[in-house]
Amino acid sequence: MADKMSSNAYWAANIRVITISMVIWFVCSFGLGILLRPALSGIHIGGADIGFWFAQNGAIYVFLVLIFAYAAKMNKLDKEHGVEE
Amino acid sequence: MDQFTLNLLVIGASFALYFGIAFWARAASTSEFYAAGQGVGPVVNGMATAADWMSAASFISMAGLIAFGGYNNSVFLMGWTGGYVLLALLLAPYLRKFGKFTVPEFVGDRFYSTSARMVAVICLLVISITYVIGQMVGVGVTFARFLEVSTTTGLLIGSAVVFAYAVFGGMKGITYTQVAQYVVLIIAYTIPALFISLQLTGNILPQLGFIGSYAPTGGDVAFLDKLDQVVTELGFAAYTADTTNMFNMFLVTMSLMIGTAGLPHVIIRFFTVPKVSDARLSAGWALVFIALLYTVAPAVGSMARLNITTTFWPGAVTGSALSAPAVSLQEIETNPELAWVNNWQKTGLLAYTDKNGDGLIQYFNEKKPVADAGKALADANKALAEAPADADKAALEAKVAEAQAALDAALADPANGLVEGQSLTDMGLKGNELTTVNNDIMVLANPEIAKLPGWVIALVAAGGLAAALSTAAGLLLAISSAISHDLIKGALKPDISEKGELLAARISMAFAIVLATWLGLDPPGFAAQVVALAFGLAAATIFPVLMMGIFSTRVTKEGAIAGMLVGLISTAVYIFLYLGWFFIPGTNMLPNTPDAHFLGISPAGFGPVGALLNFAVAYIVSGMTKAPPQDVQDLIQSIRVPKGAGAAQAH
């Protein structure tokens, strides 16, 4: 039973990490790269406006950081809840 | 040494490497054939996934799509990378914990139903076969161009090469070959990009160069501003211009992202790593290796676009495009640096014609009235030329004269001109004279356009082949495992021996190669619709069913089957309505134009809508049917925690 409790808490923590990560995923691609581009056209990164840069390069960098941060966070969670391999 | 010999040497050396690796890593068991014995480290698996993922389309076509589509085609950059976040967070670790070999196998076990497994097999086959035909065509075209053989011969050589290492090596052979192919393709892609970025922006890193300044005029103007200036002077839309349909751009990006996460040949790569934590990490490494190409692609596209434009308008290098005469026919014939123009004209990827007879080739964008009138004239001339002997020639000639008059009027209208208050006739122009520029030329001819040495050109050829072959091999493996493991072992002959199944897997792989080659020789209409069909269906069928299988304990077999069928049928029907039933030309019931699209959704953007319908139907049907049995509940709880992920589980 203790095992079950622990795995429920683990799953809830996992869902929280996923939700936060998905919000970042959405904001940096669909948000900055598409929906907010007209509103932010005055801000520049080098020779590109910020929306153009996120759509063509920036979103990819954020995706990379996001996956590695998620993998590290989950390894920590696995240990905390005693469910690591 | 001439270019042909150089191409032969570099391509030959890369093939020898692939064969050597395949022989060293040949598969001895079904576990090795399907999942490389689940002993591939996360970095190696990431690299193999990157090669598996980056197809002929990524390598050859994507930069060209961005070059001519500008900001609008950012959908490919975000869509084809963002899917890896979804894979890492939502699918890969859980499917690895499940610990079996194929996507339909998970669907069948989680939804306790052989019917669900078979529906998944159908979805997988439609997606993977559509995808693999495109790869075979890519192999044929690349061989034809660089080895100076016919496309058919090129395709047959390519099939023989894939056959040799995929059938014997299985997933294990394919994985290590893909690592080598990744190295070849990434070197081939980045070396020309580094040179060109240095030439145009003074910055060797293309990712910084394309947001840096334009070097030839001293660096006081941003590179992207220079590109916008040159293309708008010639009547094209600005490169960085905003999209005209934000909603559709949103949907297409979403379709490519969730489609990527739902592609079976990508998902099965995560079955090969030893641990659940490796599956998460492996998705990250895959994206590192993919990003090396994808962050360079927008630089390659924008720089190639400027280079090809300044080739035809030398004045554009330092001033405005129209400040100096266009390139002359004589120069194209005699200047060795422009020899690529005629080389590529032979392949049909580039075509020019001196319409106004001034000895110069003027390249610009015709406004719609001019383009339409030009097309009407070409049609009228064609009708006249093809008319039978007894036809009413006078009436057809009158039509040609009428079309000619309409074109002359459009050319003389200052509203259609390039410069304020001047018509094209005033400038002595009779239309755009660079009549064909294929997207693919932006990567294939890029080293020649930028005047790079011959070995770089040979390297690009080997890279294009590596990209197409590695993706084809991954797809063929997904197809053969669906047939031998899901169809034969899972349904038709469950008592088949390990040895028998391995043989069946090899025979289905051989059969799949023959089928793909045969379809590649005379590609059916749907081969060109990979983006709409393969990604749309993966987004609307496989991705939702896997997600519900992991994240919901309540979705039942009836719900899953109904959801997949609704996703499959709604997406296929929407695509067929605009692109023709089974892509047969002329059978589309609605015109494929933005005005006719339902709520402005293009066929390539329907995937997320299909996925929503899938989710909705699955939840409604599940609510009305009996909850999944206890052993399935236990299975779901077990895949949610990493603990206890065994090594290879054959059964």
Interface residues (C-beta under 8 A of the other chain):
Chain A: S7 Y10 W11 N14 I18 S21 M22 W25 S29 F30 G33 I34 L35 R37 P38 I45 G46 G47 A48 D49 F52 W53 A55 Q56 N57 A59 I60 Y61 F63 L64 L66 I67 F68 Y70 A71 M74 N75 D78 G82 V83 E84 E85
Chain B: I66 Y71 S74 L77 M78 T81 G82 Y84 V85 L86 A88 L89 L90 P93 Q207 L208 F210 I211 G212 S213 A222 F223 L224 D225 T240 D242 T243 M246 M249 F250 T253 M254 M257 K275 V276 S277 R280 L281 A283 G284 L287 V288 A291 Y294 T295 P298 Q637 R640 V641 P642 K643 G644 A645
